[in-house]
Amino acid sequence: MFKTLFSKMLSTYLAVILSLLLLLGITVTSASVRQYKSEREQELFREGTKIHDSVITKYIDEEKRSASLEELSSIARKFDGMIQLRFIDEEFGKVSVTASSANEKWMNLTDFYMDIEKQADEIANNTDGIIISDGFSKLSDMPTITLVRNAVRNNNTIGTIFFTVDISNTYESINNMVIDVILFSMLAIVLAILAVLYITERMTRPIIQMTKTVRQFSKGNYDARITYKGDDEVGELAFSFNKMADEVNTLEAARRSFVANVSHELRSPLTSMRGFLVAMQDGTISPEDYQKYLSIVIDENNRMISMVNDLLDMARIESGEHTLNFSVFDITETIRCTIITFEARILEKKLEVSIELGNEQVFVEADKYQIIQILRNLIDNAIKFSPKGGKLSLTVLEQRSVVWVCVKDSGTGIKDEDIPHVFDRFYKAEKAHTPNSNSGTGLGLAIAKRIIDAHGQSITVKNEGGACFMFSLKRVARNRPFMRRIFEPEND
């Protein structure tokens, strides 16, 4: 029944509000009834004192009795009630005084005689010798309240006073008040329902919109976004979702580009290799040219192996299976050994290579083979994007706790809008440089970034007359200054 968030919130809010209104109505009604009765009882106590004073000072005096009866009649008329006097001394008898206009109303009560001894015992148990009773209500069709008290003179009880009043008006006032409370409660309930509907709909509307947007997004509509702009938690959720959607959209675009590029990169060497092999098989290529074309096939095969290795490395890193084997080694020696492996390509492009190491030996703590992989990737890119006759620079900068390694080319640099995405997965490295025939898979820099992150270090890129990639490593020791240049281009 309550499957949606809207229905659950609506039912919960309404239940709470209705419970509070019911509790408030009961509380107000009870307090008002007690207040009405309390005020009525206070009036009876005050008038009972007047009746008592009139009885013991005037009524028992025969000369003043008529005056007392007049006072008692005045009190009875004032309250539309009945005063009954029950004296122990039969000389005074039993007297009933009512308002002249109310005789008929009290007629069936005037002959009611209570046991004076029993009543006296009840009053004796009261500290003030006064009790409030509703005993007459059983004898009439109207609600009444009776003040019963002893008439005491000179510390002797001479009788009992009964002052009974009709409290129909009080109950009518209470009923009117209850009706007012019910009416106002119903109005409050209607207003509460409208307010709860509005608030609940307002609170759940962005969530419903998010649900629809998520469904669209899950169906492949990566441009779907949430338009809610609030500053509350829902707004933060909407902002986070839109940010995630932007990243997923970018990743999806990069993935599609990656799939297209990898498909092309794999298809091209496969097609080339197949063409050469078929030509060799059907005799189009003569046996004496086999060595030449086999070398081409092997080169294409090596390029495919390199591409597949990059894909496997990225898959291993993304799956969390990547582990580091830390050791202490000389980063300067590692750089010199790595740059030597690119000697043929450097000489082919006639590049000037500058290596500024700062110290002859600089020891760092890291995974040596992973750092070599990063160096090879950065140097390969630097050679690829440096023009013929350009310059390749490698620099080692020592700080107190880290060592920075900088690899810089002399190419056109990276566009400012592309710099934030250079280390993204599936990002084509050459997209940020001038495209050429030497295409990459777009995974080298992403792999380098994740390796450096795993070391707890950082890698950055900036333009300084070319692309300058810098990464940090944990420093262990320093030694003597050392600087030299190698692979100076030969003069033509």
N, C-alpha and C positions, 0 to 999 in steps of 0.2 A: 504493500500500500504506500509506504513512504520510501520509495526507491531513489528519488531525486534529492539533491541537496536542497533545492527550493522547498519541497514539501517537508523535509525534515526540519529545516530552520523555521518555516512558517508554523508548523505544529508545536515546536518547542517554545517559540516566542509566545504564541497564543496561550499555550498551557500555563506558562509562567505568569503572563499578564492577567489571565482570568483567575488564576489562583490568588494573586495579589489583590485583585479587585474584590473577590469573594471574601478574603480575609479582612480587607479594609472595611467592607460593608458590614460584616458581622461585628467587627470591633467598634465601629461607629454606632451601630444600632444598640449594642450592649451598653456602651458608655452612655448613650442618650437615655436609654430606659432607666439605668441606674441614677442618672442625674435627675430625671423627672421624679422618680420615686423618692429620692433623697430630699428634693425640694418640698415635695408634698409632706413627707414625714416631719421636716423641720417646721412647716406651718402648723401641723398638728401638735407638735411639742409646744410651740409658742401659745397657741390658743388653748391647749390643755392647761397650761399654767394659769391663764386668765380664768378659765372655768373653775379650776381648783380654788383660786383666791376668792372668786365670787361665792362659791359654795360654802367655804369654811368661815367667811367673814360676814356674809349677808343671808344666805339661804337658811342656815340653821337659826337665824334670828327672825322670829315671826314678823317683826315690824319691818324688817328689811327684805323679807322673802320676795315680795312682789318686785322690788327693784332688781333682785338677783335673777328672777325669772325673766325680766325684761332684758337684762344683759345676755342671759343665755339664749333667748330668742333671737337677739341681734346677731350673736355669733353663729347660730344655726342658719339664719337667713343669709348671712355673709358667705357661708360655705355651702349653702344648700344641703345641710347635713342634719343629723339627729344627735341630740345629747340625751343620754340616759343616766339617771342617778339611782343607785341602789344602796340604800342606807341600812346599816345594821339595826339601828333603832327603828322599830316599826312606826314610831311616832312620825317620822319623816316619810316613810313609805318608799314607794318606787315611782319615779317621775320620768316622763319622756317629754323632751322639748324639741320640736321641729319647726322649720319655716312654714308659715301658713300656706304657702303655695306648694309645699312639698309633702303635705300630710298624706295625700293619696299614695305618693311614691313610697313612703315609709310605713304605710298602714300595716302591712304584714310583718313588720319588724317591731312595732311598738309593744306587742304582747309577748315578745320574746324575753324570757327571764332566764338569766344565767345563774348557775349555782355560785353564790357569793363566796362561799368557803373555798370552793375549787379555784375560783378566779383569784381569790386572795392568796392562795398558795402559789399560783403561777407568778403573781406579781412579787411575792416575797423572794422568789429566786432571782429577781432582777435587782441589781445594785441600786438603781434609781427608783425602784418601785413602779416602773413604767414599762409597758410592752406595747408593741404594735401588732395587731392581729387583723386577719381578713375573714374572721369567723362568720360575719353576717353575709358574706358573698354567697354562702351556700343557701341562704334563705330568700334570696331575691334574684331577679334576672339582670341585675346590674352589678358591675365590679365595685366593691367598696373596700375601704381601709378603716380600721378602728383603733383609736388610741385608748388604752385601758390603763388607769392609774388609781391608786388609793387616794381617798380623801383623808388627809391626816390633820388632826388638830390637837395641839398640845401633846405631840408624840403618840397620839392614839388614833387608830384607824376607825373612822366613823362610817365609812362606806366606800363604794367604788364608782368611779366615773367612766362612762363609755361615750367616746366622741367618735361617731361614724360619719364619714363623708363619702359621697359618690365620686368616684375617680373615672367615670366614663369619659369625661373631657380629656383627662390625662392619657387614657388609652387611645382616644381618638387622635390626640396630638402625636402619640407614639406611632400609631398606624400611618398617619400622614407623613411623618418623618421617614418611616420605613419605605413607603411608596416613593417618596422623593429620592431616597437612597437608591432604590431599585431603578427608577427612571434614569437618574444620573449615571448609575452603573451601566445600564444598557447603552446610554449615549457614549460613555467612556469605552465600552466594549467595541461599539461600532467604529469609533475614532481609532481605537487601538488596532483593530483589524485592518483598517485602511493604512495606518502608519506602518504596521508590520508588513503588510503586502508591499508597500512602497520601498521600505528599507530592505526587505528580503530580496525583492526583485532587483534593486539597485546593487546589492552585494553579490548576488549570483549572476547578474548579467555578464560581467567580464569573465567569470568562470565558464559560463556557457559558451561565450565567444571563444575563449581559449580552447575549449573542447572541440568546437567546430574547426578552429584553425589547426589544431593538432591532427584532427582526422584528415583535413586537406593535405597537411604536410606529410602524413604517413602514406598518402596516396600518390606522392610524387610531386605535389605542387610546392616546390621549395621557395616560391615567392610569397607564400601566405604569411601574413604578419598580424600581430595583435595591436589594435589601435588604442587600447586603454592607456591613459597617461597619468593615473593617480599617483600620489606620493605614499600610499600605504603599502602593506605587504603584497597585496594583489598587483599593484603597480610595479613593485620590484620583481615579482614573478613574471609579469608580462615583459618587462625590460630584459630579464635574464633569458626568457624564451626567444625573444627577437634577436638577442645577441647570439644565442646558440644557433638560431635559424640562419643568421648571416654566415656564421662559421661553417655550418653544414652546407649551405649553398655554395660558399667558396670552395669547400672541400669537394663537393660533388662536381663543380665545374672543373676543378683541377683533376679529379679522378677521370672524368670523361676525356679531358685533354690528354691525361697520362695514358689511358687505354688506347686512344687513337695514335698517340706518338709511339707507344711501345709496339702496337700492332704494326705500325709502319716500319719501326726500327727492326723488328723481327722478320717482317716479310721481305724487306729489301735484301738483307744478307742471305736469307734462305733462297730467294729468287735468283740472286747472283750465283750462289754456290750451286744450285740445281742447274742453272744454265751452263756453267763451266763443266760440271760433271757430265751432263748429257752430251755436250759438245765433244768431250774427250771420249765418251762411250761410242758415239756414232761416227767418230773419225774426223769431225769438223776441225778439231784441234789435233795437230800432228804430235806424235810421241816426243819429238825433240822439244816441244813447247810445254810438255806436261809440268816441268819443274816450275816454270813461271806462273802458270795458272793454279797449280797446287798451293803455291805460296799465298796467292790471293784468297783461295778458299780457306786456308788456315787462318789468315788475318781476319776474315769475316767470322770464322768460327770463334776466334779469341774474343772478338767484340761481343758476340752473342753470349759467351760465357761470362764476360765481365758484367753485362747487363743482367743476366740471371743471378749472378752473385749479389749484385746490388739489391735486387728484389728479395732474395733470401735473407740478406742482412736486415733489411727493413722489416720483413715479416718477423724475424727473430726478435728484433728490438721491440716491435709493437706488441708481441705476445708475452713479453716479460721474461723470455728465456735468455736474454743477453746478460752475460756475467763479465766482470772485469778482473783481471789478474794484475794487481798492483806490484810494481817493483821500482827501485831507484835506478835511474839511468841518466846519462849525459845527453841532454836535448840538443846540444850543439853538434855532437858527433852524429846523432840521429838525423839531423837536418842535412849535414854534409853527405852522409851515405845515401839519403833519399834523393837529393838533388842530382847525384851522379847518375842515378838510373834514368834520368831524363836527358842525358847528354846528347843523344842523337837528335831528339826533337828540338833542343835548344840551339844546337849548331845549325840545324836545318832552317830555322827561322832567324838565325843570326841575332839572337837575343843577348843583351848584356845582363849578366847575372851579378847582383850585388848582395853579399851576405854580411850582415853586421851582427856579430854575435855578442859583443860587449865583453865577455870573458871567454877564455879558451875552453873552460869547462863550466857548464851550468847544470847542476843536478836537479832533477824533478822526480816526484813520486806519482806514477800513473801507470796505465796499461800501455806498455811500449808499442805493441803491435797495433792497437787501436789508434794510437797517436800517429803512427806511421801511415795508417790508412787515411787519416784526416790530412796529413801533410801531402800525400800523393794526390788526393782529391783537389786540394787547394792549388798545388803547383800545376797539376794538369789543367785546371781551369785558367790559371794565370797565363800559362803558355798558349792555350787555345785562344784567349781573347786579347792577347798582346799582338800588335801589328808586327810585321816582319821588320827586323832591325830595332825593335823596341827594347824595353828594359823590364827585368824581373828582379824584384827585391825581396829578400828575406831578412827579418830583423828580430833579434831577441832582446827584450827589455826586462830588466830585473827590478822588482820591487821588494818590499820587506818580506812578504809572505807568498807572493806569486811571481810567476814568470810569464810574460806576454810574448807570444810568437805572432809575428805579422808577415803575411804573404801579400805582396802588392804587384799588380800588373800595370801596364801602361796603355790599356785599352780605353774605350770611350766611357767607362764607368757604368754605374747602374742608375736607372731613373729613380727619382725620389719616391714616386708612387709604388715602385716595385720593391724597394728596400725592405718594408715590413714583411714581405711574403717570400723573401729569398730562401728562408729556412723551412718553409712549409712543405708538407708531404706532397709529392707528385708535382711540385713546381718545377717548370722547365728552367734550368739555370740559364740557358742561352736567351730566354725571353727577356731577362734583365740585362743582357749584353747585346751586342750586334750579332744577329743570327748568321751562321755560316754552315758549311757542310758538315762540320764536326758536331753532330747532335748528341746530346746526353739524354739520360732517362729522367732527370729532374729529381733523383733520389740522393745523389752524393752529398749535397749540403744538408739535406734533412737528416741523413745518417750521421754526419759530422756533428750537427746540433745535439742530437740525442746522446751521442757518445760523450760530448763535453758536459751535458747536463748530468749524465750518470756519474761523472767525476766530481760533481758539485762545483763546476767552474762555469765560465761564460764565454760565448763566442759572438762577435759583432762584425758588422761590415759598414764601411763608409767610403765616400768618394774623396780621393786625394790625387787628382790627375789620373785616376784609374781606380779600379776596385781594390780596396785594402781590407783583407779579412784578418781579424785578430782573435786569438783564443788564449785563455789563461790556463796555467797548470800550477800545482802546488810546488813551491820552491823548497829545496833541501839544503843547497850549499852554493857558494860562489868562489871564483878563483881569479886568475890574472886577466887583464883586458886583452882582447884579441879581435882583429878585424882584417878581412882580406877579400879580394874579388876573385872569382873563378869564372871560367868559360867566357873569356873576353872574345867578342866576335872577330873573325879574321878579316883583314882588309881585302876587298875585292881587287 
